[in-house]
Amino acid sequence: MERKKASDFPQELLDIFHEYVHGDIDRRTFLQRANKFAVGGLTTAALFEMLKPNFAWAQQVPKDDARIRTEAATVASPQGNGSIKGYLVRPAAAGAGGKYPAILVVHENRGLNPYIEDVARRLGTAGYMAFAPDGLTSVGGYPGDEEKGVQLFGTVDRPKMTEDFVAAATWLKSRPDATGKLGVVGFCFGGGIANTLAVRMPDLAAAVPFYGAAPAAADVPKIKAAVLAHHGELDTALAGRWPAYEEALKANNIPHEGYVYPKANHGFHNDTTPRYDEAAAKQAWQRTLDWFAKYVKA
């Protein structure tokens, strides 16, 4: 299917899709509300197909890329869930006695899908050991279907899932092939978790939340990590909360930067849907790599 851009759709339709993606409405409601945009021979079903993820678009680094080694890994869960499954990526030279700076990669609200796995591989090619846990492990794991993933996500105990991410971060940082310096990058739900880990882990070196919920103002003084935040201008709810978060970071002398990308939607880094903004995504990713190079790799 030909890749569509956000500009190919009315913003109101993208906003309705945003509600669907976040589980606020079901597919039937989306189709009903999208009906007014089904013009010129287009059906609501065709609109849905154009908007939903196409993971072939997201593969920037092939699974068998010679620069990296990938494997499934498990982490003991502190919440009685048995273990947390995830995707571990290391530079190809890993295992030869070297140590690598580590990055935890936290998914959106549907589990460990191919897009997030590719983000982990991108970090592996940049010289990091990256681990992407699957927050849906306790309910069977990412089901291979985005809609089912969102539904399963709604059944997971959120506090327990948060503790699983803390455990995964601790496991990654303490691996014998890790340097002991840890960063975290997260998207949407994962952006909120990145901020949460910054609050919870005083030894976290850097946190990069992409369109993530800010922590409570009272928790900001606990942050020791360097924070880099990315938001889309059209994601008004989350972008509108950044100035207050920035002021709190500034007041507590926490190293930080934040960017609001013009005309970009929530999810602008996710290159599987039309919300993807290539210019904003590439700029944000380069800034992310520069941030990790400064605070995690150095």
MOWO-V556376 format. One record per residue. N is the residue number from 0. RES is the residue in three letters. PHI is phi in whole degrees, -180 to 180 (* if undefined). PSI is psi in degrees with one decimal (none if undefined). Layout:
n:N res:RES phi:PHI psi:PSI
n:N res:RES phi:PHI psi:PSI
//
This chain:
n:0 res:MET phi:* psi:138.6
n:1 res:GLU phi:-65 psi:134.8
n:2 res:ARG phi:-69 psi:130.2
n:3 res:LYS phi:-102 psi:153.7
n:4 res:LYS phi:-106 psi:161.7
n:5 res:ALA phi:-57 psi:-34.1
n:6 res:SER phi:-68 psi:-11.9
n:7 res:ASP phi:-82 psi:-6.0
n:8 res:PHE phi:-127 psi:150.0
n:9 res:PRO phi:-63 psi:141.8
n:10 res:GLN phi:-60 psi:-34.3
n:11 res:GLU phi:-61 psi:-38.5
n:12 res:LEU phi:-67 psi:-41.2
n:13 res:LEU phi:-63 psi:-36.4
n:14 res:ASP phi:-68 psi:-38.1
n:15 res:ILE phi:-66 psi:-41.0
n:16 res:PHE phi:-63 psi:-36.7
n:17 res:HIS phi:-58 psi:-43.0
n:18 res:GLU phi:-63 psi:-41.0
n:19 res:TYR phi:-64 psi:-46.9
n:20 res:VAL phi:-59 psi:-34.2
n:21 res:HIS phi:-91 psi:8.9
n:22 res:GLY phi:77 psi:10.6
n:23 res:ASP phi:-76 psi:-26.2
n:24 res:ILE phi:-136 psi:155.7
n:25 res:ASP phi:-90 psi:176.8
n:26 res:ARG phi:-62 psi:-40.1
n:27 res:ARG phi:-60 psi:-44.3
n:28 res:THR phi:-66 psi:-39.5
n:29 res:PHE phi:-58 psi:-48.5
n:30 res:LEU phi:-63 psi:-37.8
n:31 res:GLN phi:-65 psi:-45.8
n:32 res:ARG phi:-74 psi:-24.6
n:33 res:ALA phi:-83 psi:-7.9
n:34 res:ASN phi:-57 psi:-35.5
n:35 res:LYS phi:-66 psi:-16.7
n:36 res:PHE phi:-97 psi:-1.1
n:37 res:ALA phi:-84 psi:84.8
n:38 res:VAL phi:-127 psi:166.4
n:39 res:GLY phi:62 psi:33.5
n:40 res:GLY phi:91 psi:-9.2
n:41 res:LEU phi:-78 psi:141.0
n:42 res:THR phi:-103 psi:163.3
n:43 res:THR phi:-64 psi:-33.2
n:44 res:ALA phi:-64 psi:-38.5
n:45 res:ALA phi:-67 psi:-39.6
n:46 res:LEU phi:-61 psi:-42.9
n:47 res:PHE phi:-61 psi:-43.7
n:48 res:GLU phi:-63 psi:-35.6
n:49 res:MET phi:-69 psi:-30.9
n:50 res:LEU phi:-91 psi:-26.3
n:51 res:LYS phi:-73 psi:161.2
n:52 res:PRO phi:-63 psi:143.1
n:53 res:ASN phi:-124 psi:102.2
n:54 res:PHE phi:-71 psi:-16.5
n:55 res:ALA phi:-63 psi:-29.8
n:56 res:TRP phi:-71 psi:-22.8
n:57 res:ALA phi:-90 psi:-6.0
n:58 res:GLN phi:-82 psi:91.4
n:59 res:GLN phi:-88 psi:-29.2
n:60 res:VAL phi:-125 psi:113.8
n:61 res:PRO phi:-60 psi:152.6
n:62 res:LYS phi:-61 psi:-30.1
n:63 res:ASP phi:-101 psi:22.1
n:64 res:ASP phi:-56 psi:130.6
n:65 res:ALA phi:-67 psi:-14.0
n:66 res:ARG phi:-81 psi:-10.9
n:67 res:ILE phi:-136 psi:165.4
n:68 res:ARG phi:-123 psi:134.1
n:69 res:THR phi:-125 psi:150.4
n:70 res:GLU phi:-163 psi:158.4
n:71 res:ALA phi:-79 psi:143.3
n:72 res:ALA phi:-141 psi:155.4
n:73 res:THR phi:-128 psi:147.8
n:74 res:VAL phi:-126 psi:137.8
n:75 res:ALA phi:-63 psi:132.0
n:76 res:SER phi:-89 psi:133.9
n:77 res:PRO phi:-81 psi:-1.2
n:78 res:GLN phi:-109 psi:18.2
n:79 res:GLY phi:75 psi:15.9
n:80 res:ASN phi:-88 psi:3.9
n:81 res:GLY phi:88 psi:-77.9
n:82 res:SER phi:-154 psi:161.8
n:83 res:ILE phi:-108 psi:118.7
n:84 res:LYS phi:-84 psi:150.7
n:85 res:GLY phi:-163 psi:-177.7
n:86 res:TYR phi:-119 psi:116.2
n:87 res:LEU phi:-105 psi:129.3
n:88 res:VAL phi:-125 psi:131.2
n:89 res:ARG phi:-133 psi:155.2
n:90 res:PRO phi:-58 psi:153.2
n:91 res:ALA phi:-58 psi:-28.9
n:92 res:ALA phi:-78 psi:-4.3
n:93 res:ALA phi:-58 psi:142.0
n:94 res:GLY phi:101 psi:-6.8
n:95 res:ALA phi:-97 psi:19.7
n:96 res:GLY phi:95 psi:-2.7
n:97 res:GLY phi:-82 psi:163.3
n:98 res:LYS phi:-120 psi:145.9
n:99 res:TYR phi:-129 psi:143.5
n:100 res:PRO phi:-66 psi:146.8
n:101 res:ALA phi:-116 psi:143.8
n:102 res:ILE phi:-130 psi:125.9
n:103 res:LEU phi:-87 psi:132.7
n:104 res:VAL phi:-113 psi:120.8
n:105 res:VAL phi:-113 psi:126.4
n:106 res:HIS phi:-74 psi:174.3
n:107 res:GLU phi:-79 psi:-159.7
n:108 res:ASN phi:-89 psi:37.5
n:109 res:ARG phi:-143 psi:7.7
n:110 res:GLY phi:96 psi:-173.6
n:111 res:LEU phi:-81 psi:88.2
n:112 res:ASN phi:-96 psi:174.5
n:113 res:PRO phi:-59 psi:-31.3
n:114 res:TYR phi:-62 psi:-47.0
n:115 res:ILE phi:-68 psi:-36.5
n:116 res:GLU phi:-61 psi:-39.3
n:117 res:ASP phi:-67 psi:-37.5
n:118 res:VAL phi:-59 psi:-41.5
n:119 res:ALA phi:-62 psi:-40.7
n:120 res:ARG phi:-66 psi:-36.8
n:121 res:ARG phi:-60 psi:-39.9
n:122 res:LEU phi:-69 psi:-35.6
n:123 res:GLY phi:-62 psi:-39.2
n:124 res:THR phi:-71 psi:-16.6
n:125 res:ALA phi:-93 psi:6.8
n:126 res:GLY phi:96 psi:13.5
n:127 res:TYR phi:-107 psi:155.0
n:128 res:MET phi:-93 psi:118.6
n:129 res:ALA phi:-117 psi:138.4
n:130 res:PHE phi:-128 psi:126.5
n:131 res:ALA phi:-115 psi:101.2
n:132 res:PRO phi:-76 psi:156.0
n:133 res:ASP phi:-104 psi:106.7
n:134 res:GLY phi:-66 psi:-10.3
n:135 res:LEU phi:-93 psi:7.0
n:136 res:THR phi:-52 psi:-42.3
n:137 res:SER phi:-67 psi:-16.3
n:138 res:VAL phi:-117 psi:23.5
n:139 res:GLY phi:107 psi:-8.5
n:140 res:GLY phi:90 psi:170.3
n:141 res:TYR phi:-56 psi:125.6
n:142 res:PRO phi:-85 psi:-0.1
n:143 res:GLY phi:85 psi:5.6
n:144 res:ASP phi:-138 psi:124.5
n:145 res:GLU phi:-62 psi:-42.7
n:146 res:GLU phi:-65 psi:-44.0
n:147 res:LYS phi:-65 psi:-34.5
n:148 res:GLY phi:-62 psi:-44.7
n:149 res:VAL phi:-63 psi:-40.8
n:150 res:GLN phi:-64 psi:-44.3
n:151 res:LEU phi:-64 psi:-38.7
n:152 res:PHE phi:-57 psi:-37.6
n:153 res:GLY phi:-69 psi:-12.5
n:154 res:THR phi:-97 psi:-8.3
n:155 res:VAL phi:-81 psi:140.4
n:156 res:ASP phi:-69 psi:110.9
n:157 res:ARG phi:-61 psi:-49.0
n:158 res:PRO phi:-59 psi:-39.9
n:159 res:LYS phi:-66 psi:-39.0
n:160 res:MET phi:-64 psi:-39.5
n:161 res:THR phi:-60 psi:-43.3
n:162 res:GLU phi:-65 psi:-32.7
n:163 res:ASP phi:-64 psi:-39.0
n:164 res:PHE phi:-69 psi:-36.8
n:165 res:VAL phi:-62 psi:-44.1
n:166 res:ALA phi:-63 psi:-40.6
n:167 res:ALA phi:-65 psi:-40.2
n:168 res:ALA phi:-65 psi:-42.2
n:169 res:THR phi:-65 psi:-42.0
n:170 res:TRP phi:-62 psi:-44.9
n:171 res:LEU phi:-64 psi:-45.3
n:172 res:LYS phi:-64 psi:-31.8
n:173 res:SER phi:-96 psi:3.6
n:174 res:ARG phi:-60 psi:147.1
n:175 res:PRO phi:-66 psi:-21.2
n:176 res:ASP phi:-97 psi:14.5
n:177 res:ALA phi:-104 psi:149.9
n:178 res:THR phi:-76 psi:-15.3
n:179 res:GLY phi:99 psi:-6.7
n:180 res:LYS phi:-100 psi:131.7
n:181 res:LEU phi:-130 psi:137.1
n:182 res:GLY phi:-123 psi:166.2
n:183 res:VAL phi:-138 psi:138.4
n:184 res:VAL phi:-128 psi:135.5
n:185 res:GLY phi:-144 psi:157.8
n:186 res:PHE phi:-127 psi:128.7
n:187 res:CYS phi:59 psi:-115.7
n:188 res:PHE phi:-50 psi:-43.4
n:189 res:GLY phi:-65 psi:-29.2
n:190 res:GLY phi:-65 psi:-39.0
n:191 res:GLY phi:-64 psi:-39.5
n:192 res:ILE phi:-66 psi:-37.2
n:193 res:ALA phi:-59 psi:-43.4
n:194 res:ASN phi:-66 psi:-38.8
n:195 res:THR phi:-63 psi:-42.8
n:196 res:LEU phi:-65 psi:-33.6
n:197 res:ALA phi:-62 psi:-36.2
n:198 res:VAL phi:-74 psi:-42.8
n:199 res:ARG phi:-79 psi:-27.7
n:200 res:MET phi:-116 psi:99.9
n:201 res:PRO phi:-66 psi:-14.3
n:202 res:ASP phi:-100 psi:10.7
n:203 res:LEU phi:-75 psi:130.9
n:204 res:ALA phi:-82 psi:-38.5
n:205 res:ALA phi:-154 psi:145.2
n:206 res:ALA phi:-130 psi:131.1
n:207 res:VAL phi:-125 psi:92.5
n:208 res:PRO phi:-86 psi:123.9
n:209 res:PHE phi:-94 psi:118.7
n:210 res:TYR phi:39 psi:55.7
n:211 res:GLY phi:-108 psi:154.3
n:212 res:ALA phi:-67 psi:135.4
n:213 res:ALA phi:-74 psi:151.6
n:214 res:PRO phi:-72 psi:166.6
n:215 res:ALA phi:-62 psi:143.4
n:216 res:ALA phi:-56 psi:-36.4
n:217 res:ALA phi:-67 psi:-19.8
n:218 res:ASP phi:-92 psi:-15.2
n:219 res:VAL phi:-59 psi:-38.7
n:220 res:PRO phi:-61 psi:-16.2
n:221 res:LYS phi:-79 psi:-14.4
n:222 res:ILE phi:-75 psi:129.7
n:223 res:LYS phi:-114 psi:-16.8
n:224 res:ALA phi:-75 psi:154.3
n:225 res:ALA phi:-80 psi:125.6
n:226 res:VAL phi:-107 psi:128.2
n:227 res:LEU phi:-122 psi:116.6
n:228 res:ALA phi:-111 psi:140.0
n:229 res:HIS phi:-124 psi:132.0
n:230 res:HIS phi:-139 psi:153.3
n:231 res:GLY phi:-95 psi:138.6
n:232 res:GLU phi:-58 psi:-37.1
n:233 res:LEU phi:-80 psi:-8.6
n:234 res:ASP phi:-87 psi:68.5
n:235 res:THR phi:-62 psi:-35.1
n:236 res:ALA phi:-63 psi:-49.5
n:237 res:LEU phi:-80 psi:-41.4
n:238 res:ALA phi:-62 psi:-33.4
n:239 res:GLY phi:-69 psi:-18.6
n:240 res:ARG phi:-92 psi:-10.4
n:241 res:TRP phi:-63 psi:-43.6
n:242 res:PRO phi:-56 psi:-40.5
n:243 res:ALA phi:-67 psi:-40.0
n:244 res:TYR phi:-64 psi:-42.5
n:245 res:GLU phi:-61 psi:-42.8
n:246 res:GLU phi:-62 psi:-39.5
n:247 res:ALA phi:-67 psi:-39.9
n:248 res:LEU phi:-63 psi:-42.7
n:249 res:LYS phi:-64 psi:-43.1
n:250 res:ALA phi:-64 psi:-25.9
n:251 res:ASN phi:-103 psi:13.4
n:252 res:ASN phi:56 psi:39.7
n:253 res:ILE phi:-95 psi:125.8
n:254 res:PRO phi:-57 psi:129.9
n:255 res:HIS phi:-160 psi:157.4
n:256 res:GLU phi:-146 psi:153.8
n:257 res:GLY phi:-149 psi:143.4
n:258 res:TYR phi:-134 psi:137.4
n:259 res:VAL phi:-114 psi:115.6
n:260 res:TYR phi:-87 psi:121.9
n:261 res:PRO phi:-57 psi:133.5
n:262 res:LYS phi:61 psi:15.9
n:263 res:ALA phi:-94 psi:144.2
n:264 res:ASN phi:-91 psi:166.8
n:265 res:HIS phi:-56 psi:138.6
n:266 res:GLY phi:81 psi:18.2
n:267 res:PHE phi:-65 psi:-19.1
n:268 res:HIS phi:-84 psi:-20.5
n:269 res:ASN phi:-75 psi:106.4
n:270 res:ASP phi:-88 psi:27.5
n:271 res:THR phi:-105 psi:-8.5
n:272 res:THR phi:-133 psi:166.3
n:273 res:PRO phi:-64 psi:-12.5
n:274 res:ARG phi:-69 psi:-14.9
n:275 res:TYR phi:-58 psi:130.7
n:276 res:ASP phi:-117 psi:103.5
n:277 res:GLU phi:-57 psi:-47.1
n:278 res:ALA phi:-64 psi:-47.3
n:279 res:ALA phi:-65 psi:-41.5
n:280 res:ALA phi:-63 psi:-44.6
n:281 res:LYS phi:-67 psi:-40.4
n:282 res:GLN phi:-67 psi:-43.5
n:283 res:ALA phi:-64 psi:-39.2
n:284 res:TRP phi:-68 psi:-40.3
n:285 res:GLN phi:-63 psi:-40.3
n:286 res:ARG phi:-63 psi:-36.0
n:287 res:THR phi:-65 psi:-46.8
n:288 res:LEU phi:-62 psi:-40.2
n:289 res:ASP phi:-64 psi:-37.5
n:290 res:TRP phi:-67 psi:-45.0
n:291 res:PHE phi:-67 psi:-36.6
n:292 res:ALA phi:-62 psi:-36.9
n:293 res:LYS phi:-76 psi:-41.1
n:294 res:TYR phi:-108 psi:-18.2
n:295 res:VAL phi:-114 psi:-43.8
n:296 res:LYS phi:-80 psi:-33.5
n:297 res:ALA phi:-65 psi:none
//
